[in-house]
């Protein structure tokens, strides 16, 4: 019996079994990139070269003798899962993140801090905008990104673009390839808390609410759900990404219900964390001689100020949590 194998794969398992059983067999090391017709034949059974049952490949052309493929012969090594590590910020908020992404996150934090410093030097009031971007609950990513840009523009128009600058998490510069919610929240928490852990780079935090979404959809309080359904129908005719989302399970009713009833930071995991971060920063500010109660971060929800009791109340966590071994 001849068994073919490549190092670092589960194709070695049958070898171990046969060796322990005392059965005779021959082994041939192969390279998945160079073994030609045999590799093509195996891949007709599984696109990745995995064979999870006993299979006999009969002689064909120059392949020679019959090959018995035992167990799980794997031509391509299984992808290695990214190492997870617990990372805690200056204000003791911890996330379970991809260890390999930490250098990229640190670089992005440094870059955003440069931008914040430049806007502060220009004499502007600096705001952070918390906005739901994920598709959880019936949302559509592209719409959420557009709402984020629209809300930022509205805030700067309201207060004056020369007087205010708002950090929108939906900008392309914030993208973390293959990043999880926890990876993103590590980045935003570190940016929000600042080097001193007092949120010193910001003056206010704006939590996007229902009116920000209503403004985007041009809702006027009359048959708003119908308007959102019509928006969905019209956009699905031309938006390839929305068509793909529909193919993956997004329905018109889920889209309608999300944007008519739920669209706000209230239903966002990341926004829940950002609320608690802001609350923690203000707690630290109240007891710090540089700040005190009068110089807390201003908290706005849906365009309006939040009561003292409301701003000091915690909410449920989103992505916060240490890795569990």
HUGI-V894736 format. One line per field, one symbol per residue. ss: DSSP state (H for helix, E for strand, - for the rest). psi: psi as a letter, one per 40 degrees, with the letter a starting at -180 (. if undefined). burial: 1 if it has 24 or more other C-alpha atoms within 12 Angstrom, else 0. A space follows every 50 residues. Layout:
ss: ???
psi: ???
burial: ???
This chain:
ss: -EEEE----HHHHHHHHHHHH----EEEE------HHHHHHHHHH----E E---EEE---HHH---EEE---EE---------EEEEE-----EEEEEHH HHHHHHHHHHHHHHHHHHHHH---EEEEEE----------HHHHHHHHHH HHHHHHHHH----EEEEE---HHH------HHHHHHHHHHHHH------- ---EEEE--HHHHHHHH------HHHHHHHHHHHHH---HHHHHHHH--- -HHHHHHHHHHH--HHH-HHHHHHHHHHHHHHHHHH------HHH--EEE E--EE--HHHHH-------------
psi: hhhiiiieieeeddddddddeeihiiihhihdeeebddddddeddhdeeh heihihhihhbeeaiihhhibghhdhiihhihhiihhiadffhiihihdd eddddddddddddddddddddeeihhihhhhhdieheeihdddddddddd ddddddddehdedihhhheeideehhheiidddddddddddddidefefe eidihhhhadddddddefieehfddddddddddddedehddddddddeeh idddddddeddegiedfhddddddddddddddddddehdecadefihhhh hfeiiiiddddehiiiiceiiiih.
burial: 00111100111111100000000000000001000001101100000011 10000010000000001111111111000000000111101011111110 11011101100110010010000111111111111111111011111111 11111100000001111111000101001111111111111111001111 11111111111111111000000010111011000100000100010001 11011101111111111111111111111111111000000000111111 1110000000110010111110000
